[in-house]
Amino acid sequence: MTSTFQTNLIDTTYNGWTNYETWNVALWINNDQGLYDLARAAGNYEDFVDALEACSFNDLSTGDGINYRDPKVNTVEINADVFDF
């Protein structure tokens, strides 16, 4: 008889993203026309957040309360997916 064991019981990703914060930020940018337009104009995540702050577009949080400057947001992943025009 052969036994197999699952060695990784904990999936540390969130819907294919690094974590909830990264997924939530990407979700809002990709599904809100105003944020999407601003993102296209900015060209990268860092400039996008600076533009949000400069124009007082919102309180720098998604509609779910995740701050765009949250250190948990994987900016490399956001730039690769959201800003890859």
Secondary structure as UniProt FT lines:
FT   TURN            15..16
FT   HELIX           20..31
FT   HELIX           33..42
FT   HELIX           45..55
FT   TURN            63..64
FT   TURN            68..69
FT   TURN            71..72
FT   HELIX           75..81
FT   TURN            82..83
//
